[in-house]
Amino acid sequence: MNAPAALAAAPALPLIQTFADLSEGQRLAMKRIARHDEAVVPKIEFTKPATIFTSPERFALEQEHLFRARAVPLAISALVAEPGTAMGHDALGIPLIISRDKQGQVHVFLNACQHKGAKLLETCDPVKAGRMTCPYHAWSFGLDGKLLAAARAETFINLDKTARNLAELPAREHGGIIWVMLDRHAEPDFSPLVPELADDLEALDLPRMHVYGRKRFEIAANWKLVLEPFLEGYHVQRLHAQTVGPMFADVPNVVDLLGPTVRQLSGKANFTPEDLDIEGENVHKTVTTVYNMFPNCVVITSPWYISVMLLQPRSVDHTTVEYHMLTRSKPDNPKAEELYARSYEMILNVFGNEDFRAAEISQAGLSTGALATCVYSGLEASIATYYGVLDSYLP
């Protein structure tokens, strides 16, 4: 998505990206975008059982094989950008701590004191801290998870502090996203973190961006229904007819797989390949790129900001979405602040009142049992690509 026309005409801001600033993979993909009047819309025959959105058994299967068996995107690195920062995280239904220690290393722990299990951090907002202290009995831990002190330690016989460090989950940073293995007893599998994905996200400056805005949405819909609108352009001119729809053409996206990640590129309305050759032009005014990082993260480029959404399945018909609007720097003048504020208000409206609402009304309809299958058009071919990857991970 991008800002409305009035915002798109705003003065250029620092660190605007041109075509030359992108990765080789991004540039080659953009060169494949056809003129809109020459684009060929495919015809496909593709259906999925409606029960993939309504069956508790299917939901349990996905939890086991998609969200527990391999690394999944958990949060954006920018939330804990500075060493000595920690935050709670509960969107997955598991109390976690994300921290960056004094050496700059990111850690993910189960949010449980090693005395009696009390949560150390009760806020999901980043905080600067040298240590984390349990509010129950004041045991304190370093941001690297080591037990630093136990109150009245002399009253314990044979208390081995080294055996009481926080329970840590395998985690890595990749292209500005923190990935985690939610099952700490499983063999760590970080295979989705392919170099091509990191190259793209690094080229977008994602690891170094500023968190301008952050909002949590609780959506009464299966997580895949929340994800699907960000895999297709079929809905854009219809669902978004009064907002961002007019800025996009009814043509297919250019689609690539970066490991299991689906990357989609679409030219803005009236796009021509020559638009990419305009010297000094902000390439994100010309092309929108969407990354569906498998299985649950969406990254969308815009002229002045990047949207990052983490979709956290809570039950078969409940999804928590952590939305972040990232800018390439803090607003340091009134025009930039006005642009960012209006963009933030606009995107929350488009996502919250249009895309997420569509997911909820679809869930309500599917739950009636009225449909045996859902059918997909050629303008939704990326959904078929995504489900091809997803199904390959299920038994």
Secondary structure, DSSP 8 states (H G I E B T S, - for coil): ----HHHHTS---TT---GGGS-HHHHHHHTT---GGG-------EEEEGGGTT-HHHHHHHIIIIISSS-EEEEEGGGG-SSSEEEEE-TTSS-EEEEE-TTS-EEEEES--TTT---S---SS-EE-SEEE-TTT--EEETTS-EEE-TTGGGSSS--GGGS---EE-EEEETTEEEE-S-TTS----TT--HHHHHHHHHTTGGG-EEEEEEEEEESS-HHHHHGGGG-STTHHHHTTTTTGGGB-SS--EEEEETTEEEEEEEBTT--GGGGGSTT--GGGTEEEEEEETTTEEEEE-SS-EEEEEEEEEETTEEEEEEEEEESS---SHHHHHHHHHHHHHHHHHIIIIIHHHHHHHHHHHTTT--SEEEE-GGGHHHHHHHHHHHHT--
